[in-house]
């Protein structure tokens, strides 16, 4: 499997934090959820991962922008995945 780009992680997480049904699908069967939402998320790859909790500091508006592909807000992924 190929590693995801930061922009892909940001879109997936923001979409899941804003859409409880997608988050549940993602946690239940990541490959299936991503395949079903691949076009909507703009993904070219599928993968497996554990969904982190939604950060308290992100507003719904910021998550909506990230989920729609606004990469100007992608800075959040550096803090989430730099461990």
Helices and strands as residue ranges (DSSP letters): H 6-18, H 20-28, H 30-41, H 60-67, G 71-73, H 75-81
